[in-house]
Structure formats: C-alpha cells, structure tokens
Amino acid sequence: MDSEDFVFLSALNQYDYCPRRCYYIFIENVFVENEHTIEGTLKHQRANSGEVSTLDGTLQLRSVYLYSRSLGICGQADVIEEKGGEIYPVEHKKGARRAGMDPQSHHSPVRDCNEHKKGRRGEWRNDALQLCAQALCLEEMNGKPVARGYVYYAATGRRQEVEFSPELRQQTIDTIAAVRRLIESGERPPNLYTPRCKGCSLYDLCLPKETARLNGSQDAKRKRNSL
C-alpha cells in the first residue's frame, strides 16, 4: 500500500465522532479552533514533547509514530508505556468519562484508571477506537500482543483502562474501512444534528440545525405546491 493511501489514526476518532467532521478535516483540509480544541492542544503539550521518562518503574515514551502496513493506518500515539515486559498505548484527552459504560455500546470500552483527553473522562467510543488502532499498530511493529491501553482524562487526572476485546478490534477495523471509503468517494456526509454538535469547532461551517430548518421549509413548500 502506498503511503498516501494510509489512514491517519486520528481520522478514526473524528469519523466515529461525526463522519461529516472527518470529511471536513481530512478531505477538505478545514479545521477551526474553538475553546475546546485550544484547551485540548494545551493539555497535550507534554504528551507531544517527544521526551522519554521513567515513573515508578514504568518507561514512558511520548509522541511515538506508529503504523500498520497490513491495515494501512499510521499516526502518532501520545504516550507508549512499558512495564514488566508489557507495552501499551496511553491516549490523553481533555474530557471526562463516566464509570460503568458498556464497552461494546456506542460508548467507549473502559475501566476507570490513564490516553490524554480534555474533560472528566468523556463518554465516546471514538476514544477507544483510536486507542485500539494504536494497539494494532504496536502489535504489528513489535510482534507482541497488546491486551489493553489507557485513556487519560485531564479533567479528573485519572486514567481508564480500555480492553482490546475481539468486538472492539472488529469495530476498529470496520471504522478504518469506513474512513477509507469516505476518502476514496470524496462525498460529503449529511450534516444531521446531534448533541455532539454543540461543542464542535466546525459548527458554523456545517450549520446542521439551520440546514434541517431549511430542508423542512422546502419540503413544506413542495407539499403545498403539489396540492
């Protein structure tokens, strides 16, 4: 597979969050900052530093490039840790995740424990998909199984364990295929409004509520004209 055909690991997260957002970022190369994206960037600064450190017997490598030729994916992991011969990814997020989420639902497969995200431990499966894709890369590069990883949520300073179950692995592979189809087709997905739209930095470009109202008024006009 040619390098230009590789799917970025971060595209899996964006696609599961919103296919249209993924389209804007990875096909139209459009990205707009807001308070959420800026906060997330600031909280990622150390994770993206590239430094190597040791904490309580755990080797920590930051900003590690990963790839899988067999799956055609590549990207950067926030942190790769090694302890007692076990290697695993840690992704940093700014959000917060509630405990007790069903791992195989649309929400992430996690146990309370540390990837870097913004809030208090966010509720989205997209974080787990991105982390699992990192694990698949590690397995191919290192030749050893990776059973679990962690998502670190900055709002609580806690990490959650993500078990890389067969179901999550298949969801990740399916999402890779879906992203590749989106990129190859170049077709813009519909902009359906969901609660996730509220914090999206691309809302003013996408305008999902406004589009729905416009489509609704056009449908009503067509119905009146058909009478």
Secondary structure as UniProt FT lines:
FT   HELIX           3..5
FT   STRAND          7..8
FT   HELIX           9..17
FT   HELIX           19..26
FT   HELIX           35..43
FT   TURN            44..48
FT   STRAND          52..55
FT   TURN            56..57
FT   STRAND          58..68
FT   TURN            69..72
FT   STRAND          73..83
FT   TURN            84..85
FT   STRAND          86..96
FT   TURN            99..100
FT   TURN            103..104
FT   STRAND          111..112
FT   STRAND          116..120
FT   HELIX           125..142
FT   STRAND          148..153
FT   TURN            154..157
FT   STRAND          158..163
FT   HELIX           166..185
FT   HELIX           195..199
FT   TURN            201..202
FT   HELIX           203..206
FT   HELIX           208..226
//
